[in-house]
Amino acid sequence: MFQIENLINQIDCVENYDKQILIKAINKLISKTKIDPITGCWLWIRETYGRNPYGKINFLGSYKPTHRLSAHLFLKLDLKKKYQLACHKRECINKKCWNPNHIYVGNFKTNMQDAIALGIRKPIIELRGTKKPNCKHGIKDRCKKCRQ
């Protein structure tokens, strides 16, 4: 299954944590994980965020999504930067997976591009000013006089 020393040696984190904190976090992750032999996913089998299928784990006094903590520990994701997201690669769409090989550090745009490519979300079409003709005064989206 897991070899804790191998995981600890793979840690490439932004923060410098005490080794005992890292061992405790990795042990907590491992103890609540099941490996899918077919996909290679490390599936979180415990608490989730209500209806949200992402796993959650207590790390340093606050709950974090398991895939986000994994990206923090192994992929240099900064937990303080909200614009940095832990995104699942297109090959792995299992939201309970926290395998660092199935995750990358992205942003909202890359996450939406993945969701659109996988058919999870529909593309956002820019409608402003494209369907409405200009008014007789030449103003895009019609002026106040023409809207009445």
C-alpha positions in Angstrom: 0.0 0.0 0.0 1.7 3.2 1.1 5.2 3.6 2.5 5.1 6.7 4.7 8.8 7.4 4.3 8.5 7.5 0.5 5.6 10.0 0.8 7.5 12.2 3.2 10.5 12.2 1.0 8.3 13.3 -1.9 6.9 16.3 0.0 7.8 19.6 -1.8 5.9 22.2 0.2 5.9 26.0 0.2 6.0 26.1 4.0 8.6 24.5 6.2 6.7 22.4 8.6 8.0 20.3 11.5 8.5 16.7 10.3 6.1 15.5 13.0 3.3 17.6 11.6 3.9 16.2 8.2 4.0 12.6 9.5 0.7 13.2 11.3 -1.0 14.7 8.2 0.2 11.9 6.0 -0.8 9.2 8.5 -4.3 10.8 8.7 -4.6 10.9 5.0 -3.4 7.3 4.5 -5.6 5.9 7.3 -8.8 7.2 5.5 -7.8 6.2 2.0 -8.6 3.3 -0.3 -6.5 2.8 -3.5 -8.3 2.0 -6.7 -6.0 -0.6 -8.4 -7.5 0.1 -11.9 -7.2 4.0 -11.9 -4.5 4.5 -9.4 -6.7 7.0 -7.5 -6.1 7.5 -3.8 -9.8 7.7 -2.7 -10.8 9.5 0.5 -13.4 7.4 2.2 -14.3 9.6 5.2 -15.8 13.1 5.7 -16.9 15.2 2.8 -18.2 18.7 2.5 -22.0 17.8 2.8 -23.3 17.2 -0.7 -19.9 18.2 -2.1 -18.0 15.0 -2.9 -14.6 16.5 -2.1 -13.0 15.0 1.0 -12.1 17.2 4.0 -9.4 16.8 6.6 -8.4 18.8 9.6 -4.9 20.3 9.1 -3.4 22.7 11.6 -6.8 23.5 13.1 -8.9 24.1 10.0 -10.6 21.9 7.5 -9.0 21.6 4.0 -10.2 19.7 1.0 -8.0 16.6 0.7 -6.9 17.2 -2.9 -6.0 20.8 -2.0 -3.9 19.6 1.0 -2.2 17.0 -1.3 -1.4 19.7 -3.8 -0.1 21.9 -0.9 2.2 19.1 0.4 3.4 17.7 -2.9 3.0 20.3 -5.6 3.8 23.7 -3.8 0.3 25.0 -3.8 0.1 27.9 -1.4 -3.0 27.5 0.9 -3.1 31.2 1.6 -3.5 32.1 -2.1 -7.2 31.6 -2.9 -6.7 32.0 -6.6 -4.5 28.9 -6.7 -6.6 25.8 -7.2 -5.9 22.1 -6.9 -7.4 20.9 -10.1 -7.9 17.3 -11.1 -6.3 16.3 -14.4 -8.6 15.4 -17.2 -7.7 11.8 -16.9 -9.0 11.7 -13.3 -12.4 13.2 -12.6 -12.9 11.4 -9.3 -13.4 14.2 -6.8 -12.4 12.0 -3.9 -9.0 11.4 -5.3 -6.0 13.1 -3.7 -3.2 11.3 -5.6 -0.7 14.1 -6.4 0.0 12.5 -9.8 -3.7 13.1 -10.7 -3.7 16.8 -9.6 -2.1 20.0 -10.8 -2.0 23.5 -9.5 -4.2 25.7 -11.7 -6.5 28.7 -11.5 -10.2 29.3 -12.1 -9.7 29.6 -15.9 -7.9 26.3 -16.2 -10.4 24.6 -14.0 -13.3 25.9 -16.2 -11.5 24.9 -19.4 -11.2 21.3 -18.0 -14.8 21.3 -17.0 -15.9 22.4 -20.4 -13.6 19.9 -22.2 -15.1 17.1 -20.0 -18.7 18.2 -20.6 -19.2 18.9 -16.9 -19.9 22.6 -17.7 -21.3 24.4 -20.7 -19.2 27.1 -22.3 -19.9 30.7 -21.3 -20.9 32.6 -24.4 -20.4 36.3 -24.3 -23.8 37.7 -25.1 -23.4 41.3 -24.2 -23.8 43.5 -27.3 -23.9 40.6 -29.8 -27.7 39.9 -30.1 -29.0 43.4 -29.6 -28.7 45.8 -32.5 -27.4 49.3 -32.1 -30.1 51.9 -31.5 -30.8 54.6 -34.0 -28.4 56.8 -32.1 -25.5 54.4 -32.7 -25.2 53.3 -29.1 -24.4 49.6 -28.5 -27.2 47.8 -26.5 -29.5 50.7 -27.1 -29.6 54.0 -25.3 -32.2 54.9 -22.5 -34.5 56.7 -25.0 -34.7 53.7 -27.3 -35.3 51.2 -24.6 -38.6 52.9 -23.6 
